[in-house]
Amino acid sequence: GHFHCNEYDDLRSRWLEQTIESFIPDPLISLIRVSKLDGRQIGDLQPEFYDKVLVDAPCSNDRSWLFSADPQQAVLRLMQRKELSSLQFQLLRSAVKALRPGGSLVYSTCTLSKAENSDVINLILNSCRNVMPVDISGMARGVCQEFTLLSGMQQHELLVLPEKGRAWGPMYVAKLKKVSST
């Protein structure tokens, strides 16, 4: 198979390429392609091309300010939340277009924001009749000893809560499956 990584931001794209070069063995490097496309256009450029898609969406990145003493940073992040959910929905809709029928899609953020997490997933489920949620509650049970998870989530999503002094969280994950062509 082949692995296509896309990162629109120049700095993050360079970091991604360096990470791949550092951790992927040479024989496998040729299977990986890195692009800097606008993710909102990939579905139109490569419709039903991918078996699996991960949308690691830009988000308000709660961890960066959750344990910070900078109140201005928090205010800026909260203002961005309104704009980010629209971008996240557009990226997710593009990913659905790029996904082959039968393919799976994982949506991920590093925010606690319901508007950027569950609301975006519910919007895509309500607007794309060819997408169904995938039960990941088994995975949640498998990691609950290591991570603190928010209770009351739907079976197709989980939210790892941040803990002071720990190097993870928040992290939201939802899994969907494309059941047919659009």
Protein Blocks (a to p, Z undefined) as FASTA:
>chain_A
ZZddddfblklmmmmmmmmmmmmcfklmmmpccddddfklmmmmmghkbfbdcdddddeh
lmlmmmpcbfklmmmmmmmmmmmmmmmmmmmmmmmmmpcghiacddddddfblklmmmmm
mmmmmmmmkbccddfklmmmmmmmmpccdehiafkbccddddehiagdjddddddddfbd
ZZ
